């Protein structure tokens, strides 16, 4: 399962918020990744703002990107706004890339 989670993270690092030049994983938009014994992947994620116009597109990108992994049988993406996203959730790399550090 650890190897699959690493692959999932790698895939998620290729999904970008169209309005921000940083991947959604480093932005801190992925709150949780759980893989069950049937290789169903449960992802809890958020957005930078609840009224994000790209919400559906981002959720679809996460779903299709992870589902494309051969080991994954299904993907369930849950969108949440609790806790609300803020800049402290970003990785150091994301902060550097956006000039916030």
VOBA-1610 file (N, C-alpha, C; in pm, whole numbers, padded with zeros to 5 digits, always signed):
BEGIN
Unk+00082-00120+00000Unk+00000+00000+00000Unk+00087+00127+00000Unk+00202+00123+00067Unk+00289+00239+00071Unk+00337+00274-00069Unk+00373+00172-00148Unk+00418+00196-00285Unk+00308+00259-00369Unk+00186+00211-00352Unk+00074+00267-00427Unk+00051+00412-00386Unk+00060+00440-00258Unk+00041+00578-00212Unk+00147+00671-00273Unk+00270+00622-00284Unk+00376+00703-00347Unk+00342+00731-00493Unk+00290+00630-00563Unk+00250+00649-00703Unk+00136+00750-00713Unk+00042+00742-00621Unk-00071+00835-00621Unk-00022+00977-00600Unk+00069+00996-00506Unk+00124+01130-00481Unk+00197+01181-00604Unk+00273+01095-00668Unk+00343+01136-00791Unk+00244+01183-00897Unk+00135+01109-00913Unk+00033+01146-01010Unk-00032+01279-00971Unk-00061+01296-00843Unk-00126+01419-00797Unk-00035+01541-00815Unk+00096+01517-00813Unk+00189+01628-00834Unk+00193+01673-00981Unk+00117+01603-01066Unk+00104+01643-01206Unk-00031+01709-01235Unk-00111+01729-01130Unk-00239+01797-01143Unk-00221+01939-01090Unk-00254+02035-01173Unk-00233+02176-01137Unk-00365+02252-01130Unk-00371+02343-01035Unk-00480+02439-01031Unk-00454+02532-01150Unk-00549+02546-01243Unk-00525+02626-01363Unk-00490+02773-01334Unk-00525+02820-01216Unk-00501+02960-01183Unk-00371+02982-01106Unk-00308+02873-01062Unk-00185+02883-00982Unk-00083+02786-01040Unk+00039+02831-01068Unk+00138+02744-01132Unk+00208+02646-01036Unk+00130+02586-00947Unk+00183+02489-00850Unk+00086+02371-00847Unk+00140+02250-00833Unk+00053+02132-00831Unk-00032+02130-00703Unk-00144+02059-00711Unk-00240+02059-00600Unk-00186+01991-00474Unk-00094+01898-00491Unk-00038+01830-00374Unk+00049+01929-00294Unk+00139+01999-00363Unk+00225+02094-00294Unk+00149+02217-00245Unk+00036+02246-00308Unk-00049+02354-00258Unk-00115+02319-00125Unk-00118+02189-00094Unk-00182+02144+00030Unk-00331+02119+00014Unk-00374+02098-00109Unk-00517+02075-00133Unk-00560+01931-00106Unk-00464+01840-00095Unk-00496+01700-00066Unk-00484+01679+00085Unk-00597+01652+00148Unk-00599+01634+00293Unk-00573+01489+00334Unk-00621+01394+00253Unk-00608+01254+00295Unk-00614+01162+00174Unk-00531+01058+00179Unk-00533+00951+00078Unk-00542+00820+00154Unk-00648+00746+00129Unk-00665+00615+00193Unk-00689+00512+00083Unk-00615+00403+00089Unk-00634+00294-00006Unk-00680+00172+00072Unk-00792+00114+00031Unk-00840-00004+00102Unk-00785-00132+00040Unk-00824-00245+00096Unk-00769-00375+00053Unk-00809-00412-00090Unk-00910-00346-00144Unk-00952-00370-00282Unk-00891-00268-00379Unk-00795-00191-00329Unk-00729-00085-00407Unk-00825+00024-00454Unk-00929+00046-00373Unk-01015+00163-00394Unk-00946+00277-00321Unk-00926+00387-00391Unk-00857+00502-00333Unk-00959+00608-00294Unk-00953+00649-00168Unk-01039+00754-00115Unk-00952+00877-00094Unk-00985+00985-00162Unk-00909+01108-00152Unk-01000+01217-00098Unk-00954+01282+00008Unk-01024+01399+00061Unk-00941+01519+00022Unk-01005+01614-00043Unk-00932+01731-00091Unk-01015+01857-00069Unk-00950+01969-00087Unk-01017+02097-00077Unk-00977+02184-00195Unk-01019+02307-00193Unk-00984+02405-00295Unk-00930+02528-00225Unk-00863+02614-00299Unk-00809+02735-00237Unk-00921+02829-00192Unk-01038+02818-00256Unk-01154+02898-00218Unk-01281+02818-00248Unk-01381+02826-00161Unk-01504+02749-00183Unk-01575+02782-00315Unk-01559+02903-00365Unk-01627+02941-00488Unk-01538+02928-00611Unk-01437+02843-00603Unk-01343+02823-00713Unk-01419+02781-00839Unk-01402+02856-00948Unk-01474+02823-01071Unk-01423+02695-01137Unk-01306+02646-01096Unk-01248+02526-01156Unk-01271+02401-01070Unk-01361+02409-00973Unk-01382+02299-00879Unk-01409+02166-00949Unk-01506+02163-01038Unk-01542+02037-01105Unk-01426+01983-01187Unk-01356+02072-01256Unk-01243+02030-01338Unk-01131+01970-01253Unk-01101+02033-01139Unk-00995+01981-01052Unk-01032+01844-00995Unk-01155+01830-00948Unk-01199+01701-00893Unk-01194+01594-01001Unk-01239+01627-01122Unk-01233+01532-01233Unk-01089+01495-01268Unk-00999+01594-01266Unk-00857+01567-01295Unk-00797+01474-01192Unk-00828+01496-01065Unk-00778+01409-00958Unk-00830+01267-00981Unk-00960+01256-01003Unk-01021+01124-01022Unk-00958+01050-01141Unk-00954+01115-01257Unk-00905+01046-01376Unk-00755+01017-01369Unk-00678+01105-01310Unk-00533+01082-01299Unk-00502+00962-01210Unk-00568+00954-01096Unk-00543+00842-01004Unk-00602+00713-01060Unk-00718+00721-01120Unk-00784+00602-01177Unk-00700+00541-01289Unk-00618+00620-01354Unk-00534+00571-01464Unk-00423+00478-01416Unk-00394+00478-01287Unk-00292+00385-01234Unk-00345+00242-01242Unk-00265+00153-01294Unk-00307+00015-01316Unk-00355-00055-01189Unk-00292-00024-01076Unk-00326-00092-00951Unk-00457-00044-00889Unk-00508+00068-00933Unk-00626+00130-00871Unk-00754+00074-00932Unk-00842+00023-00846Unk-00968-00031-00896Unk-01077+00075-00906Unk-01074+00173-00817Unk-01172+00281-00821Unk-01118+00398-00740Unk-01174+00516-00765Unk-01133+00637-00693Unk-01259+00709-00646Unk-01259+00746-00520Unk-01368+00824-00464Unk-01306+00953-00411Unk-01347+01065-00469Unk-01294+01195-00428Unk-01400+01268-00349Unk-01361+01309-00229Unk-01452+01385-00143Unk-01397+01527-00133Unk-01481+01624-00165Unk-01443+01764-00156Unk-01492+01819-00023Unk-01403+01883+00051Unk-01439+01939+00181Unk-01382+02079+00195Unk-01441+02155+00283Unk-01389+02288+00313Unk-01360+02303+00462Unk-01351+02189+00529Unk-01317+02186+00672Unk-01195+02099+00692Unk-01086+02148+00740Unk-01062+02289+00770Unk-01044+02368+00641Unk-01072+02498+00646Unk-01051+02579+00527Unk-00903+02585+00490Unk-00876+02587+00362Unk-00738+02593+00314Unk-00679+02730+00344Unk-00550+02731+00379Unk-00477+02857+00387Unk-00332+02832+00347Unk-00257+02937+00330Unk-00120+02927+00277Unk-00027+02842+00364Unk-00060+02826+00491Unk+00026+02746+00579Unk+00027+02599+00541Unk-00067+02556+00457Unk-00076+02416+00415Unk+00015+02385+00296Unk+00075+02488+00238Unk+00161+02470+00122Unk+00298+02416+00164Unk+00359+02338+00075Unk+00494+02290+00101Unk+00592+02405+00082Unk+00712+02384+00133Unk+00817+02485+00117Unk+00844+02512-00031Unk+00841+02406-00112Unk+00865+02420-00255Unk+00761+02511-00319Unk+00635+02494-00280Unk+00528+02577-00335Unk+00544+02722-00293Unk+00578+02743-00167Unk+00599+02880-00119Unk+00713+02948-00195Unk+00821+02873-00218Unk+00935+02928-00292Unk+00894+02961-00435Unk+00823+02868-00499Unk+00784+02886-00639Unk+00694+03009-00657Unk+00610+03035-00557Unk+00521+03149-00566Unk+00579+03278-00507Unk+00706+03268-00462Unk+00773+03387-00407Unk+00718+03430-00274Unk+00667+03337-00196Unk+00609+03370-00066Unk+00704+03339+00049Unk+00827+03305+00014Unk+00923+03267+00117Unk+01055+03335+00094
//
